[in-house]
Amino acid sequence: FPRLENVAITYPSDSSFRIFSWQLKVNEADYRYFGALQWNSPSLKLTSFADRSHELADPEAVSLPADRWYGLVYYNMVPFEMADKSRAWLLFGYDGHSVYERRKVIDVLHFREGKPVFGAPVFRMGKNEIRHRIIYQYSADAAVRVNYDENEKMIICDHLMEQPGNLPGQGR
């Protein structure tokens, strides 16, 4: 699998499973995402993901099963413990989104009854807002860093500033 050039493979530190994720560019304005989770077991145990990000009205506010996944290419995975003491992982991913805009996403993976669930109400944004995932949208011309810094023990994000756009839909 490591020789697959266009497939990202991420593992937790205990190698209990791995996630395969990749994107298919349909045209200049459209990407499709595919993924699967494979458990580290003697027999093949695999769960495929179905990208339904285009159907989600408010993707930062919902937890999603594998068949309604917010499609991304994952580039990092960091373990953490949720408030109920269950194990979970922060997933850092990329979304080609559109011709003019890209997205970096911090998602959460946890398991419910042995099945993967994406998103959890763990991101506190101000006093009263809680999100299930964080989505940073930025210009396709920009290079944006969103990742976990092991030395600092924190998530590091570039500071994004809104700028007016010349075309409809830009500079929201």
PyMOL CGO cylinders between C-alpha atoms (Angstrom):
from pymol import cmd
from pymol.cgo import CYLINDER

trace = [
    CYLINDER, 0.00, 0.00, 0.00, 2.77, 2.56, 0.64, 0.3, 1, 1, 1, 1, 1, 1,
    CYLINDER, 2.77, 2.56, 0.64, 3.56, 2.49, -3.10, 0.3, 1, 1, 1, 1, 1, 1,
    CYLINDER, 3.56, 2.49, -3.10, 0.12, 3.86, -3.96, 0.3, 1, 1, 1, 1, 1, 1,
    CYLINDER, 0.12, 3.86, -3.96, 1.09, 7.41, -4.92, 0.3, 1, 1, 1, 1, 1, 1,
    CYLINDER, 1.09, 7.41, -4.92, -2.29, 9.13, -4.70, 0.3, 1, 1, 1, 1, 1, 1,
    CYLINDER, -2.29, 9.13, -4.70, -3.64, 7.39, -1.60, 0.3, 1, 1, 1, 1, 1, 1,
    CYLINDER, -3.64, 7.39, -1.60, -2.92, 8.87, 1.83, 0.3, 1, 1, 1, 1, 1, 1,
    CYLINDER, -2.92, 8.87, 1.83, -2.54, 6.31, 4.61, 0.3, 1, 1, 1, 1, 1, 1,
    CYLINDER, -2.54, 6.31, 4.61, -2.74, 7.42, 8.25, 0.3, 1, 1, 1, 1, 1, 1,
    CYLINDER, -2.74, 7.42, 8.25, -2.25, 5.25, 11.34, 0.3, 1, 1, 1, 1, 1, 1,
    CYLINDER, -2.25, 5.25, 11.34, -2.75, 5.78, 15.06, 0.3, 1, 1, 1, 1, 1, 1,
    CYLINDER, -2.75, 5.78, 15.06, 0.36, 5.29, 17.19, 0.3, 1, 1, 1, 1, 1, 1,
    CYLINDER, 0.36, 5.29, 17.19, -0.80, 1.80, 18.29, 0.3, 1, 1, 1, 1, 1, 1,
    CYLINDER, -0.80, 1.80, 18.29, -1.42, 0.67, 14.65, 0.3, 1, 1, 1, 1, 1, 1,
    CYLINDER, -1.42, 0.67, 14.65, -4.81, -0.76, 15.65, 0.3, 1, 1, 1, 1, 1, 1,
    CYLINDER, -4.81, -0.76, 15.65, -6.26, 0.45, 12.33, 0.3, 1, 1, 1, 1, 1, 1,
    CYLINDER, -6.26, 0.45, 12.33, -5.36, 2.54, 9.32, 0.3, 1, 1, 1, 1, 1, 1,
    CYLINDER, -5.36, 2.54, 9.32, -7.28, 4.97, 7.17, 0.3, 1, 1, 1, 1, 1, 1,
    CYLINDER, -7.28, 4.97, 7.17, -6.92, 5.17, 3.41, 0.3, 1, 1, 1, 1, 1, 1,
    CYLINDER, -6.92, 5.17, 3.41, -8.17, 8.39, 1.79, 0.3, 1, 1, 1, 1, 1, 1,
    CYLINDER, -8.17, 8.39, 1.79, -7.88, 9.91, -1.68, 0.3, 1, 1, 1, 1, 1, 1,
    CYLINDER, -7.88, 9.91, -1.68, -9.49, 12.42, -3.99, 0.3, 1, 1, 1, 1, 1, 1,
    CYLINDER, -9.49, 12.42, -3.99, -10.61, 12.25, -7.60, 0.3, 1, 1, 1, 1, 1, 1,
    CYLINDER, -10.61, 12.25, -7.60, -10.70, 15.50, -9.56, 0.3, 1, 1, 1, 1, 1, 1,
    CYLINDER, -10.70, 15.50, -9.56, -13.91, 15.33, -11.61, 0.3, 1, 1, 1, 1, 1, 1,
    CYLINDER, -13.91, 15.33, -11.61, -13.37, 18.73, -13.25, 0.3, 1, 1, 1, 1, 1, 1,
    CYLINDER, -13.37, 18.73, -13.25, -11.91, 22.14, -12.34, 0.3, 1, 1, 1, 1, 1, 1,
    CYLINDER, -11.91, 22.14, -12.34, -14.67, 22.81, -9.85, 0.3, 1, 1, 1, 1, 1, 1,
    CYLINDER, -14.67, 22.81, -9.85, -15.48, 19.39, -8.43, 0.3, 1, 1, 1, 1, 1, 1,
    CYLINDER, -15.48, 19.39, -8.43, -13.66, 16.78, -6.36, 0.3, 1, 1, 1, 1, 1, 1,
    CYLINDER, -13.66, 16.78, -6.36, -14.90, 13.44, -5.06, 0.3, 1, 1, 1, 1, 1, 1,
    CYLINDER, -14.90, 13.44, -5.06, -13.39, 11.82, -1.98, 0.3, 1, 1, 1, 1, 1, 1,
    CYLINDER, -13.39, 11.82, -1.98, -13.05, 8.16, -1.10, 0.3, 1, 1, 1, 1, 1, 1,
    CYLINDER, -13.05, 8.16, -1.10, -11.85, 6.42, 2.00, 0.3, 1, 1, 1, 1, 1, 1,
    CYLINDER, -11.85, 6.42, 2.00, -11.81, 3.29, 4.07, 0.3, 1, 1, 1, 1, 1, 1,
    CYLINDER, -11.81, 3.29, 4.07, -10.81, 2.18, 7.54, 0.3, 1, 1, 1, 1, 1, 1,
    CYLINDER, -10.81, 2.18, 7.54, -9.03, -1.16, 7.89, 0.3, 1, 1, 1, 1, 1, 1,
    CYLINDER, -9.03, -1.16, 7.89, -8.63, -2.79, 11.30, 0.3, 1, 1, 1, 1, 1, 1,
    CYLINDER, -8.63, -2.79, 11.30, -5.40, -4.56, 12.18, 0.3, 1, 1, 1, 1, 1, 1,
    CYLINDER, -5.40, -4.56, 12.18, -6.82, -8.08, 12.39, 0.3, 1, 1, 1, 1, 1, 1,
    CYLINDER, -6.82, -8.08, 12.39, -5.96, -11.50, 10.90, 0.3, 1, 1, 1, 1, 1, 1,
    CYLINDER, -5.96, -11.50, 10.90, -9.00, -11.40, 8.62, 0.3, 1, 1, 1, 1, 1, 1,
    CYLINDER, -9.00, -11.40, 8.62, -9.97, -8.43, 6.46, 0.3, 1, 1, 1, 1, 1, 1,
    CYLINDER, -9.97, -8.43, 6.46, -12.17, -6.04, 8.40, 0.3, 1, 1, 1, 1, 1, 1,
    CYLINDER, -12.17, -6.04, 8.40, -12.85, -2.93, 6.32, 0.3, 1, 1, 1, 1, 1, 1,
    CYLINDER, -12.85, -2.93, 6.32, -15.34, -0.05, 6.49, 0.3, 1, 1, 1, 1, 1, 1,
    CYLINDER, -15.34, -0.05, 6.49, -15.69, 2.13, 3.41, 0.3, 1, 1, 1, 1, 1, 1,
    CYLINDER, -15.69, 2.13, 3.41, -16.60, 5.82, 3.61, 0.3, 1, 1, 1, 1, 1, 1,
    CYLINDER, -16.60, 5.82, 3.61, -19.16, 7.53, 1.36, 0.3, 1, 1, 1, 1, 1, 1,
    CYLINDER, -19.16, 7.53, 1.36, -18.51, 11.25, 0.81, 0.3, 1, 1, 1, 1, 1, 1,
    CYLINDER, -18.51, 11.25, 0.81, -21.70, 13.20, 1.49, 0.3, 1, 1, 1, 1, 1, 1,
    CYLINDER, -21.70, 13.20, 1.49, -20.10, 16.59, 2.25, 0.3, 1, 1, 1, 1, 1, 1,
    CYLINDER, -20.10, 16.59, 2.25, -22.07, 18.22, -0.58, 0.3, 1, 1, 1, 1, 1, 1,
    CYLINDER, -22.07, 18.22, -0.58, -25.34, 17.26, 1.19, 0.3, 1, 1, 1, 1, 1, 1,
    CYLINDER, -25.34, 17.26, 1.19, -24.49, 18.78, 4.58, 0.3, 1, 1, 1, 1, 1, 1,
    CYLINDER, -24.49, 18.78, 4.58, -26.11, 22.12, 5.40, 0.3, 1, 1, 1, 1, 1, 1,
    CYLINDER, -26.11, 22.12, 5.40, -23.99, 22.72, 8.53, 0.3, 1, 1, 1, 1, 1, 1,
    CYLINDER, -23.99, 22.72, 8.53, -21.10, 20.23, 8.58, 0.3, 1, 1, 1, 1, 1, 1,
    CYLINDER, -21.10, 20.23, 8.58, -19.52, 21.76, 11.69, 0.3, 1, 1, 1, 1, 1, 1,
    CYLINDER, -19.52, 21.76, 11.69, -22.59, 20.86, 13.76, 0.3, 1, 1, 1, 1, 1, 1,
    CYLINDER, -22.59, 20.86, 13.76, -23.08, 17.13, 13.16, 0.3, 1, 1, 1, 1, 1, 1,
    CYLINDER, -23.08, 17.13, 13.16, -21.58, 13.73, 13.87, 0.3, 1, 1, 1, 1, 1, 1,
    CYLINDER, -21.58, 13.73, 13.87, -21.58, 11.45, 10.85, 0.3, 1, 1, 1, 1, 1, 1,
    CYLINDER, -21.58, 11.45, 10.85, -21.48, 7.68, 10.25, 0.3, 1, 1, 1, 1, 1, 1,
    CYLINDER, -21.48, 7.68, 10.25, -19.11, 6.26, 7.63, 0.3, 1, 1, 1, 1, 1, 1,
    CYLINDER, -19.11, 6.26, 7.63, -21.85, 6.24, 4.98, 0.3, 1, 1, 1, 1, 1, 1,
    CYLINDER, -21.85, 6.24, 4.98, -22.36, 10.03, 5.39, 0.3, 1, 1, 1, 1, 1, 1,
    CYLINDER, -22.36, 10.03, 5.39, -18.68, 11.00, 5.75, 0.3, 1, 1, 1, 1, 1, 1,
    CYLINDER, -18.68, 11.00, 5.75, -17.35, 14.53, 5.19, 0.3, 1, 1, 1, 1, 1, 1,
    CYLINDER, -17.35, 14.53, 5.19, -14.87, 13.55, 2.45, 0.3, 1, 1, 1, 1, 1, 1,
    CYLINDER, -14.87, 13.55, 2.45, -11.23, 14.56, 2.96, 0.3, 1, 1, 1, 1, 1, 1,
    CYLINDER, -11.23, 14.56, 2.96, -7.69, 13.43, 2.30, 0.3, 1, 1, 1, 1, 1, 1,
    CYLINDER, -7.69, 13.43, 2.30, -6.20, 12.91, 5.75, 0.3, 1, 1, 1, 1, 1, 1,
    CYLINDER, -6.20, 12.91, 5.75, -2.61, 13.91, 6.45, 0.3, 1, 1, 1, 1, 1, 1,
    CYLINDER, -2.61, 13.91, 6.45, -2.36, 13.51, 10.23, 0.3, 1, 1, 1, 1, 1, 1,
    CYLINDER, -2.36, 13.51, 10.23, -4.00, 11.68, 13.13, 0.3, 1, 1, 1, 1, 1, 1,
    CYLINDER, -4.00, 11.68, 13.13, -3.56, 12.57, 16.82, 0.3, 1, 1, 1, 1, 1, 1,
    CYLINDER, -3.56, 12.57, 16.82, -5.06, 10.59, 19.73, 0.3, 1, 1, 1, 1, 1, 1,
    CYLINDER, -5.06, 10.59, 19.73, -6.93, 12.28, 22.58, 0.3, 1, 1, 1, 1, 1, 1,
    CYLINDER, -6.93, 12.28, 22.58, -9.40, 11.44, 25.32, 0.3, 1, 1, 1, 1, 1, 1,
    CYLINDER, -9.40, 11.44, 25.32, -12.94, 12.81, 25.15, 0.3, 1, 1, 1, 1, 1, 1,
    CYLINDER, -12.94, 12.81, 25.15, -14.82, 14.09, 28.21, 0.3, 1, 1, 1, 1, 1, 1,
    CYLINDER, -14.82, 14.09, 28.21, -16.45, 10.68, 28.75, 0.3, 1, 1, 1, 1, 1, 1,
    CYLINDER, -16.45, 10.68, 28.75, -12.93, 9.13, 28.89, 0.3, 1, 1, 1, 1, 1, 1,
    CYLINDER, -12.93, 9.13, 28.89, -13.37, 7.33, 25.56, 0.3, 1, 1, 1, 1, 1, 1,
    CYLINDER, -13.37, 7.33, 25.56, -10.54, 7.23, 23.02, 0.3, 1, 1, 1, 1, 1, 1,
    CYLINDER, -10.54, 7.23, 23.02, -10.76, 9.42, 19.95, 0.3, 1, 1, 1, 1, 1, 1,
    CYLINDER, -10.76, 9.42, 19.95, -8.49, 10.87, 17.29, 0.3, 1, 1, 1, 1, 1, 1,
    CYLINDER, -8.49, 10.87, 17.29, -8.18, 14.30, 15.75, 0.3, 1, 1, 1, 1, 1, 1,
    CYLINDER, -8.18, 14.30, 15.75, -8.03, 13.90, 11.99, 0.3, 1, 1, 1, 1, 1, 1,
    CYLINDER, -8.03, 13.90, 11.99, -6.41, 16.65, 9.92, 0.3, 1, 1, 1, 1, 1, 1,
    CYLINDER, -6.41, 16.65, 9.92, -7.58, 16.72, 6.32, 0.3, 1, 1, 1, 1, 1, 1,
    CYLINDER, -7.58, 16.72, 6.32, -7.59, 18.59, 3.04, 0.3, 1, 1, 1, 1, 1, 1,
    CYLINDER, -7.59, 18.59, 3.04, -10.57, 19.36, 0.78, 0.3, 1, 1, 1, 1, 1, 1,
    CYLINDER, -10.57, 19.36, 0.78, -10.00, 20.79, -2.73, 0.3, 1, 1, 1, 1, 1, 1,
    CYLINDER, -10.00, 20.79, -2.73, -13.52, 22.29, -2.43, 0.3, 1, 1, 1, 1, 1, 1,
    CYLINDER, -13.52, 22.29, -2.43, -13.71, 24.51, -5.56, 0.3, 1, 1, 1, 1, 1, 1,
    CYLINDER, -13.71, 24.51, -5.56, -11.78, 26.34, -8.27, 0.3, 1, 1, 1, 1, 1, 1,
    CYLINDER, -11.78, 26.34, -8.27, -11.27, 29.39, -6.04, 0.3, 1, 1, 1, 1, 1, 1,
    CYLINDER, -11.27, 29.39, -6.04, -11.31, 27.97, -2.52, 0.3, 1, 1, 1, 1, 1, 1,
    CYLINDER, -11.31, 27.97, -2.52, -9.72, 25.15, -0.54, 0.3, 1, 1, 1, 1, 1, 1,
    CYLINDER, -9.72, 25.15, -0.54, -10.45, 23.82, 2.92, 0.3, 1, 1, 1, 1, 1, 1,
    CYLINDER, -10.45, 23.82, 2.92, -8.45, 22.35, 5.78, 0.3, 1, 1, 1, 1, 1, 1,
    CYLINDER, -8.45, 22.35, 5.78, -10.54, 20.45, 8.30, 0.3, 1, 1, 1, 1, 1, 1,
    CYLINDER, -10.54, 20.45, 8.30, -9.98, 19.22, 11.82, 0.3, 1, 1, 1, 1, 1, 1,
    CYLINDER, -9.98, 19.22, 11.82, -12.34, 16.32, 12.34, 0.3, 1, 1, 1, 1, 1, 1,
    CYLINDER, -12.34, 16.32, 12.34, -12.82, 13.79, 15.13, 0.3, 1, 1, 1, 1, 1, 1,
    CYLINDER, -12.82, 13.79, 15.13, -12.89, 10.01, 14.76, 0.3, 1, 1, 1, 1, 1, 1,
    CYLINDER, -12.89, 10.01, 14.76, -14.35, 7.87, 17.52, 0.3, 1, 1, 1, 1, 1, 1,
    CYLINDER, -14.35, 7.87, 17.52, -16.11, 4.54, 17.64, 0.3, 1, 1, 1, 1, 1, 1,
    CYLINDER, -16.11, 4.54, 17.64, -19.66, 3.73, 18.68, 0.3, 1, 1, 1, 1, 1, 1,
    CYLINDER, -19.66, 3.73, 18.68, -20.53, 0.05, 18.99, 0.3, 1, 1, 1, 1, 1, 1,
    CYLINDER, -20.53, 0.05, 18.99, -17.40, -0.77, 16.99, 0.3, 1, 1, 1, 1, 1, 1,
    CYLINDER, -17.40, -0.77, 16.99, -18.31, 1.49, 14.06, 0.3, 1, 1, 1, 1, 1, 1,
    CYLINDER, -18.31, 1.49, 14.06, -16.46, 4.67, 13.07, 0.3, 1, 1, 1, 1, 1, 1,
    CYLINDER, -16.46, 4.67, 13.07, -18.18, 7.99, 13.73, 0.3, 1, 1, 1, 1, 1, 1,
    CYLINDER, -18.18, 7.99, 13.73, -16.84, 11.29, 12.43, 0.3, 1, 1, 1, 1, 1, 1,
    CYLINDER, -16.84, 11.29, 12.43, -17.31, 14.51, 14.36, 0.3, 1, 1, 1, 1, 1, 1,
    CYLINDER, -17.31, 14.51, 14.36, -17.97, 15.05, 18.05, 0.3, 1, 1, 1, 1, 1, 1,
    CYLINDER, -17.97, 15.05, 18.05, -18.93, 18.11, 20.11, 0.3, 1, 1, 1, 1, 1, 1,
    CYLINDER, -18.93, 18.11, 20.11, -15.41, 18.79, 21.39, 0.3, 1, 1, 1, 1, 1, 1,
    CYLINDER, -15.41, 18.79, 21.39, -14.42, 22.15, 19.88, 0.3, 1, 1, 1, 1, 1, 1,
    CYLINDER, -14.42, 22.15, 19.88, -15.43, 25.08, 22.09, 0.3, 1, 1, 1, 1, 1, 1,
    CYLINDER, -15.43, 25.08, 22.09, -15.64, 28.28, 20.05, 0.3, 1, 1, 1, 1, 1, 1,
    CYLINDER, -15.64, 28.28, 20.05, -16.30, 31.13, 22.42, 0.3, 1, 1, 1, 1, 1, 1,
    CYLINDER, -16.30, 31.13, 22.42, -18.62, 30.96, 25.38, 0.3, 1, 1, 1, 1, 1, 1,
    CYLINDER, -18.62, 30.96, 25.38, -21.69, 29.23, 23.92, 0.3, 1, 1, 1, 1, 1, 1,
    CYLINDER, -21.69, 29.23, 23.92, -20.68, 27.62, 20.63, 0.3, 1, 1, 1, 1, 1, 1,
    CYLINDER, -20.68, 27.62, 20.63, -19.53, 24.03, 20.31, 0.3, 1, 1, 1, 1, 1, 1,
    CYLINDER, -19.53, 24.03, 20.31, -18.53, 22.44, 16.99, 0.3, 1, 1, 1, 1, 1, 1,
    CYLINDER, -18.53, 22.44, 16.99, -18.15, 18.83, 15.87, 0.3, 1, 1, 1, 1, 1, 1,
    CYLINDER, -18.15, 18.83, 15.87, -15.38, 19.70, 13.42, 0.3, 1, 1, 1, 1, 1, 1,
    CYLINDER, -15.38, 19.70, 13.42, -13.56, 22.87, 12.39, 0.3, 1, 1, 1, 1, 1, 1,
    CYLINDER, -13.56, 22.87, 12.39, -13.43, 23.95, 8.76, 0.3, 1, 1, 1, 1, 1, 1,
    CYLINDER, -13.43, 23.95, 8.76, -10.97, 26.57, 7.54, 0.3, 1, 1, 1, 1, 1, 1,
    CYLINDER, -10.97, 26.57, 7.54, -11.83, 27.88, 4.08, 0.3, 1, 1, 1, 1, 1, 1,
    CYLINDER, -11.83, 27.88, 4.08, -9.23, 29.87, 2.17, 0.3, 1, 1, 1, 1, 1, 1,
    CYLINDER, -9.23, 29.87, 2.17, -8.21, 31.06, -1.30, 0.3, 1, 1, 1, 1, 1, 1,
    CYLINDER, -8.21, 31.06, -1.30, -6.88, 28.45, -3.71, 0.3, 1, 1, 1, 1, 1, 1,
    CYLINDER, -6.88, 28.45, -3.71, -3.89, 30.79, -4.17, 0.3, 1, 1, 1, 1, 1, 1,
    CYLINDER, -3.89, 30.79, -4.17, -2.89, 30.52, -0.51, 0.3, 1, 1, 1, 1, 1, 1,
    CYLINDER, -2.89, 30.52, -0.51, -0.83, 27.93, 1.32, 0.3, 1, 1, 1, 1, 1, 1,
    CYLINDER, -0.83, 27.93, 1.32, -2.35, 27.27, 4.75, 0.3, 1, 1, 1, 1, 1, 1,
    CYLINDER, -2.35, 27.27, 4.75, -0.98, 25.19, 7.61, 0.3, 1, 1, 1, 1, 1, 1,
    CYLINDER, -0.98, 25.19, 7.61, -3.36, 23.43, 9.99, 0.3, 1, 1, 1, 1, 1, 1,
    CYLINDER, -3.36, 23.43, 9.99, -1.75, 20.66, 12.01, 0.3, 1, 1, 1, 1, 1, 1,
    CYLINDER, -1.75, 20.66, 12.01, -0.83, 19.42, 15.46, 0.3, 1, 1, 1, 1, 1, 1,
    CYLINDER, -0.83, 19.42, 15.46, 2.55, 20.53, 16.76, 0.3, 1, 1, 1, 1, 1, 1,
    CYLINDER, 2.55, 20.53, 16.76, 4.01, 17.78, 18.94, 0.3, 1, 1, 1, 1, 1, 1,
    CYLINDER, 4.01, 17.78, 18.94, 6.58, 20.08, 20.56, 0.3, 1, 1, 1, 1, 1, 1,
    CYLINDER, 6.58, 20.08, 20.56, 3.99, 22.70, 21.54, 0.3, 1, 1, 1, 1, 1, 1,
    CYLINDER, 3.99, 22.70, 21.54, 1.28, 20.09, 22.32, 0.3, 1, 1, 1, 1, 1, 1,
    CYLINDER, 1.28, 20.09, 22.32, -1.29, 22.15, 20.46, 0.3, 1, 1, 1, 1, 1, 1,
    CYLINDER, -1.29, 22.15, 20.46, -3.03, 22.66, 17.15, 0.3, 1, 1, 1, 1, 1, 1,
    CYLINDER, -3.03, 22.66, 17.15, -1.28, 25.29, 15.02, 0.3, 1, 1, 1, 1, 1, 1,
    CYLINDER, -1.28, 25.29, 15.02, -3.21, 27.20, 12.35, 0.3, 1, 1, 1, 1, 1, 1,
    CYLINDER, -3.21, 27.20, 12.35, -2.25, 30.03, 10.07, 0.3, 1, 1, 1, 1, 1, 1,
    CYLINDER, -2.25, 30.03, 10.07, -4.10, 33.25, 10.78, 0.3, 1, 1, 1, 1, 1, 1,
    CYLINDER, -4.10, 33.25, 10.78, -6.66, 33.65, 8.00, 0.3, 1, 1, 1, 1, 1, 1,
    CYLINDER, -6.66, 33.65, 8.00, -8.09, 37.04, 7.12, 0.3, 1, 1, 1, 1, 1, 1,
    CYLINDER, -8.09, 37.04, 7.12, -11.08, 37.62, 4.92, 0.3, 1, 1, 1, 1, 1, 1,
    CYLINDER, -11.08, 37.62, 4.92, -10.40, 39.61, 1.77, 0.3, 1, 1, 1, 1, 1, 1,
    CYLINDER, -10.40, 39.61, 1.77, -12.91, 40.88, -0.74, 0.3, 1, 1, 1, 1, 1, 1,
    CYLINDER, -12.91, 40.88, -0.74, -13.12, 38.87, -3.93, 0.3, 1, 1, 1, 1, 1, 1,
    CYLINDER, -13.12, 38.87, -3.93, -13.63, 39.93, -7.52, 0.3, 1, 1, 1, 1, 1, 1,
    CYLINDER, -13.63, 39.93, -7.52, -16.00, 37.09, -8.38, 0.3, 1, 1, 1, 1, 1, 1,
    CYLINDER, -16.00, 37.09, -8.38, -19.35, 36.03, -6.86, 0.3, 1, 1, 1, 1, 1, 1,
    CYLINDER, -19.35, 36.03, -6.86, -18.86, 33.79, -3.84, 0.3, 1, 1, 1, 1, 1, 1,
    CYLINDER, -18.86, 33.79, -3.84, -15.36, 35.02, -3.06, 0.3, 1, 1, 1, 1, 1, 1,
    CYLINDER, -15.36, 35.02, -3.06, -14.48, 36.95, 0.08, 0.3, 1, 1, 1, 1, 1, 1,
    CYLINDER, -14.48, 36.95, 0.08, -17.35, 35.85, 2.26, 0.3, 1, 1, 1, 1, 1, 1,
]
cmd.load_cgo(trace, "trace")
